[in-house]
Amino acid sequence: MRKSEIYKRHHKIRRLPAEPLFSMFNGELNDAQMAEALRLRRSKIGYWRKHGIPFYQADEVACHIGVHPSHIWGKQWWQSS
């Protein structure tokens, strides 16, 4: 069993809603374009829409686009940490 699977079994993964991140693109990009811009698989975008973004990935993607996660998620970022 991989470490990530063990972690998921024993810890609830904190998630943030995906819409604040996606709204930064102002509806100008479809899911495939957004995935390319964020260097993700298109299926990841759909998964995040449905389930939310894991806290640690939210931090990584915010850094990738050059902003602090609190700029995207506001108070939700600080409440989740």
N, C-alpha and C positions, 0 to 999 in steps of 0.2 A: 504494500500500500504506500502510495506517495505521500510526502509530507503535507501537500495541499489537501489531500483527501482526509488525512487525520485531523488537520486543522478545522476543516469544514464540519466534521462530525462533532468536534468538541467546543467549537466557538461559533456563535452566531455572527455571521458576516454583516457588518454594518453597511448599509447602502444609502445612496443619495439618489434623488430623482434625476432622470436623464434630461428632462425637458429644459432646465436652465442652461445646460451645456449646448443642446441642440439649438436653442433660441438665439445663441450667440451668432449663428450662421444666418439669421434673419429669413429662414425659409428659402434661401437662395440655392441651397444644395440638396440634391436627393440623397438617399442613404448611401448609395455607391460612392458618390463624390465625397460625402462626409467621411466615410470609412477611409478613402484614399488620403484625404487631408489629415486625418488623425492617425494614419498608418495602422489601421485595424482591418479585420475581415468585415465584410458587409453583414454577416450573420451576427457579429458582436453588437452592431448598432441596433438591430432588431431585438436582441436579447436584452440589451440595456433599456430599451423602450419599455419592455414588458416587466422586467424585474428590478430595474434600477442599476446604478453603477456602484460596484464595491468601493468602499472608502479609499483603499490604497490605489486603485486604478483611477479614481477621480483625481487624486493628487498627481499621478503620473501624466494623465492627459492634460490637465491644467498647465503643468510645467511645460509640456510639449508645445502648447500653443502660446506660451509666454506670459501667463497670468497666474496669480495666486488663486488657489481654489476658492477662497472666500470672496473673490471678485465674481465668481460664477454662482456659488451657492449661498453667499451671504451668511446670515446667522446659522443656517442649517449646518454649515461646515464646522463652526465652532461648537455647536451642540453635539455633533457626531464624534468629535475627537475625545 
